[in-house]
Amino acid sequence: ASIQEDQELRAIDPGRALPPPRPRAAPVTRPAAPTTVPAEPAHSETAAPAEAPPPEPRTAVMTPRPQLSSSLFMGTVVAPRERGSLADFQRKVLQDSASMAQRTNGRIRLVGGRSAEERQAIANELVALGITAGRISAAPDRADQNRAGIDVLVEN
């Protein structure tokens, strides 16, 4: 089931730097396990989850500081107008982006928007979330200079 979950995650977000699936620890840690696996296939399924927790602490040690391949697309936001504000889902994109950038010591790149002022408004929101201005870069979308959406990417 863990290999299938890994494949599903990779299909949903191919840019995510997931480690390759680990082989089950049961055959390595207990020599008796391989003899029971062929003899009782139904019991091997119940034995594997009981033996799965020992690898978990190793995974927990590696997760506090995720590594990004180069850039990770976090979502698209639209700068608020004069009297508007960010929608909740847009604010969540910025919060997640700020959190990821802080955990990875990465930078945030904003691409799009109709003007430098719109990109600056989103940069200001990120600064309010704790990202220093020097770690934020912004540029128009080369393919569509007038695109309202601003893509938010976290980079190493």
C-alpha positions as CSV (number, residue, x, y, z in Angstrom):
1,A,0.0,0.0,0.0
2,S,2.9,2.5,0.7
3,I,4.3,2.0,-2.8
4,Q,0.9,2.7,-4.3
5,E,0.5,5.8,-2.1
6,D,4.0,7.0,-3.2
7,Q,3.1,6.5,-6.9
8,E,-0.2,8.4,-6.4
9,L,1.6,11.3,-4.8
10,R,4.2,11.4,-7.6
11,A,1.3,11.4,-10.2
12,I,-0.4,14.3,-8.4
13,D,2.7,16.4,-7.8
14,P,5.6,15.2,-10.0
15,G,7.8,18.2,-8.9
16,R,7.7,17.0,-5.3
17,A,11.1,15.6,-4.2
18,L,9.9,12.4,-2.6
19,P,12.5,9.8,-1.5
20,P,12.2,6.5,-3.3
21,P,10.0,3.9,-1.6
22,R,11.9,1.9,1.1
23,P,11.7,-1.9,1.1
24,R,9.9,-3.3,4.0
25,A,12.0,-3.6,7.1
26,A,10.5,-6.9,8.2
27,P,12.7,-9.3,6.1
28,V,15.8,-7.4,7.2
29,T,15.2,-7.0,10.9
30,R,13.8,-10.5,11.6
31,P,15.1,-13.6,9.9
32,A,12.0,-15.5,10.8
33,A,9.7,-13.2,8.8
34,P,10.7,-14.5,5.3
35,T,9.7,-18.1,6.2
36,T,6.3,-17.0,7.5
37,V,5.6,-14.7,4.5
38,P,5.4,-17.6,1.9
39,A,3.8,-20.0,4.4
40,E,1.0,-17.7,5.5
41,P,0.4,-14.8,3.1
42,A,-2.7,-13.6,5.0
43,H,-0.7,-13.3,8.2
44,S,2.2,-11.4,6.5
45,E,-0.2,-8.5,5.8
46,T,-1.0,-8.2,9.4
47,A,2.6,-8.7,10.5
48,A,4.0,-6.0,8.2
49,P,2.1,-3.1,9.8
50,A,3.2,-4.2,13.3
51,E,6.8,-4.2,12.1
52,A,6.4,-0.9,10.1
53,P,6.8,1.5,13.1
54,P,10.6,1.0,13.5
55,P,11.4,2.8,10.2
56,E,9.1,5.7,11.1
57,P,11.5,7.4,13.5
58,R,14.1,7.5,10.7
59,T,11.6,9.2,8.4
60,A,10.6,11.7,11.2
61,V,14.3,12.7,11.5
62,M,14.4,13.6,7.8
63,T,11.1,15.4,7.5
64,P,11.8,18.7,9.4
65,R,13.8,20.1,6.5
66,P,12.4,19.0,3.1
67,Q,14.7,19.4,0.1
68,L,13.3,20.8,-3.1
69,S,14.7,19.8,-6.5
70,S,14.7,23.4,-7.8
71,S,11.3,25.0,-7.6
72,L,7.9,23.9,-6.2
73,F,4.7,25.5,-7.5
74,M,2.6,26.4,-4.5
75,G,-0.5,27.9,-6.2
76,T,-1.8,31.0,-8.0
77,V,-3.2,34.1,-6.3
78,V,-4.7,37.3,-7.5
79,A,-3.7,40.6,-6.0
80,P,-6.5,42.3,-4.0
81,R,-8.0,45.4,-5.5
82,E,-8.3,48.7,-3.7
83,R,-11.1,47.7,-1.4
84,G,-10.7,43.9,-1.6
85,S,-8.8,41.4,0.3
86,L,-7.3,38.0,-0.4
87,A,-9.7,35.1,-0.5
88,D,-9.1,32.4,2.2
89,F,-7.7,29.9,-0.3
90,Q,-5.3,32.5,-1.6
91,R,-4.1,33.4,1.9
92,K,-3.6,29.7,2.5
93,V,-1.3,29.5,-0.6
94,L,0.8,32.3,0.8
95,Q,0.9,30.8,4.3
96,D,2.0,27.5,2.9
97,S,4.5,29.1,0.7
98,A,6.0,31.1,3.6
99,S,6.1,28.0,5.8
100,M,7.9,26.0,3.0
101,A,10.4,28.7,2.3
102,Q,11.2,29.1,6.0
103,R,11.6,25.3,6.5
104,T,13.8,24.9,3.4
105,N,15.6,28.3,3.8
106,G,14.4,28.9,0.2
107,R,13.3,31.9,-1.8
108,I,9.8,32.7,-3.1
109,R,9.4,33.7,-6.8
110,L,6.2,35.5,-7.9
111,V,5.4,35.3,-11.7
112,G,2.5,37.1,-13.3
113,G,0.2,39.8,-12.4
114,R,-0.9,42.8,-14.5
115,S,1.6,45.2,-12.9
116,A,4.6,45.6,-10.6
117,E,2.2,47.0,-8.0
118,E,0.1,43.8,-8.0
119,R,3.2,41.7,-7.5
120,Q,4.4,44.1,-4.8
121,A,1.1,43.7,-2.9
122,I,1.5,39.9,-2.8
123,A,5.2,40.4,-1.8
124,N,4.0,42.6,1.1
125,E,1.6,39.8,2.2
126,L,4.6,37.4,2.3
127,V,6.7,39.9,4.3
128,A,3.8,40.1,6.8
129,L,4.0,36.3,7.1
130,G,7.7,36.5,8.0
131,I,9.6,36.2,4.7
132,T,12.3,38.9,4.3
133,A,11.9,41.0,1.2
134,G,15.4,39.9,0.0
135,R,14.1,36.4,-0.3
136,I,11.2,37.3,-2.7
137,S,11.6,38.0,-6.4
138,A,8.8,39.0,-8.8
139,A,8.5,39.2,-12.5
140,P,5.8,39.4,-15.2
141,D,4.7,36.3,-17.0
142,R,6.7,36.4,-20.3
143,A,4.0,34.5,-22.2
144,D,1.1,36.7,-21.0
145,Q,2.1,40.2,-19.7
146,N,-1.5,41.0,-18.7
147,R,-2.3,37.8,-16.8
148,A,-4.1,38.6,-13.5
149,G,-3.0,35.5,-11.7
150,I,0.4,35.4,-9.9
151,D,2.1,32.1,-9.6
152,V,3.8,31.5,-6.3
153,L,6.9,29.2,-6.4
154,V,9.3,28.2,-3.6
155,E,12.9,27.7,-4.8
156,N,16.1,26.5,-3.3
